[in-house]
Amino acid sequence: MKRDQKALAEIFKTLDADAQNSLFDYAEFLQSKTADRKLEIGRPLEIPRPENETVVGAIKRLKQSYPMIDSMEVFAVASNLMTDHMVKGRDAEEVIEEIEAIFEASYQKIVRELE
């Protein structure tokens, strides 16, 4: 969940039932005004992978390539893979390819949700 969504959820929890209903009604009203506009997330930026890229460098590149992805969604998995590389000695190239696949899968999930 993005930061703004979390903040809104926290605000919602602090309201009494009548205020929650009012907020929900207002959100539905806003949604109805923008329902015809299809959300567009754009395509990932094509930032080429440099030679001898590090795992940390790959994560930075992918965060720039996929600005539409909430990095916290993929960070847990990516950090586990980075730990495997640094602690267990997994091949950097293999780890980078897995992290690229994670970012691409997250992007495709967003595309499917918007269709």
Stockholm file with secondary structure:
# STOCKHOLM 1.0

chainA/1-115         MKRDQKALAEIFKTLDADAQNSLFDYAEFLQSKTADRKLEIGRPLEIPRPENETVVGAIKRLKQSYPMIDSMEVFAVASNLMTDHMVKGRDAEEVIEEIEAIFEASYQKIVRELE
#=GR chainA/1-115 SS CCHHHHHHHHHHHHSCHHHHHHHHHHHHHHHHHHTTSCCCCCCCCCCCCCTTCCHHHHHHHHHHHCTTSCHHHHHHHHHHHHHHHHHHCCCHHHHHHHHHHHHHHHHHHHHHHHC
#=GC SS_cons         CCHHHHHHHHHHHHSCHHHHHHHHHHHHHHHHHHTTSCCCCCCCCCCCCCTTCCHHHHHHHHHHHCTTSCHHHHHHHHHHHHHHHHHHCCCHHHHHHHHHHHHHHHHHHHHHHHC
//
